Amino acid sequence: MTLQGLQNVLEANPRRFPRFVLPDGDYIPSHAHVTEVGHLVRNFIDCGGLTGKEEKVVLQTHVGNDADHRLRSDRFAKILRLGNQVIPSADLDVDVEYDCCVVAQYPIAKVTPDGEHLNLILQRGRTQCRARERREGGKASDCCASSAACC
């Protein structure tokens, strides 16, 4: 989901409480704060020698001691608007960063209303082998079943 798409759905549902749904169906605790809106740029070279660049928006969540805190969609939208100062484009995809036992980033797959909640359905991110994808002319489903197959 893009930043603009997220902003639109939050503004269309100002009284709902966003709820981050992890890929396994668990939730990030409802009193989590969105503490940062960041612009992440990753410059890389792949195993085939091609350079590339990826950009995305990362929303950092933090679960503090304030268990009575509930972030409403209108406040969340306001936080995202503040992020416009550092985000070059609303067309960038959004990941949610969460620290439970390790810090992980989850792309937002979709957002669905559910009573008083607005469920932000998170999906697992995946690694990929761009060299193999180029060689096969498209997406490789099992890219690195063996590392030799990649490069």
C-alpha positions, -999 to +999 in steps of 0.1 A: +000+000+000+012+035-008+015+063+016-013+082-003-035+051-001-030+048+036-036+085+042-068+083+022-082+054+041-073+069+075-090+102+066-121+084+054-123+066+088-113+093+113-130+078+144-117+043+140-088+028+159-060+014+136-050-021+145-019-036+131-025-073+122+007-093+120+011-120+093+004-147+118-029-131+129-016-116+161-018-079+167+007-053+176-006-042+211-034-016+207-014+010+228+015+011+204+026+045+193+037+054+158+069+072+168+086+079+134+076+083+098+108+077+078+120+077+042+143+047+037+166+046+006+185+014-001+212+015-027+225-020-035+245-041-059+231-076-065+250-109-070+249-104-107+267-070-105+237-048-113+231-018-090+197-007-079+178+016-056+147+010-035+127+036-016+099+032+009+082+048+038+088+032+072+064+037+101+082+029+134+059+015+161+068+014+198+050-003+226+056+017+257+042+016+292+012+037+285-013+009+281-043+033+280-030+050+248-051+044+217-041+059+184-072+070+164-072+072+126-075+110+126-044+114+148-025+088+127-033+108+095-020+139+112+013+121+120+016+110+084+010+146+072+040+156+094+060+130+076+055+149+043+084+171+054+108+142+048+089+119+024+096+129-013+065+111-027+032+099-015+035+071-041+060+052-020+050+019-004+047+017+033+063-007+058+055-010+095+085-016+117+078-035+149+101-048+177+088-078+195+119-100+198+137-087+167+131-055+147+111-065+116+095-046+088+061-056+073+046-042+042+009-032+045-011-055+023-045-039+027-067-020+052-101-032+062-127-017+085-138-039+114-162-023+138-144+004+158-111-008+142-094-002+110-073-033+104-039-027+088-031-062+074+006-067+074+024-093+052+058-108+054+085-092+034+105-115+012+141-115+000+146-120-037+173-128-062+172-102-090+199-119-110+179-151-113+147-131-120+164-114-149+178-147-162+143-163-160+126-132-175+103-126-145+097-134-109+113-165-095+091-183-070+118-202-052+147-180-060+174-194-038+164-230-032+201-234-036+225-205-036+242-217-068+209-214-086+209-176-080+243-166-093 
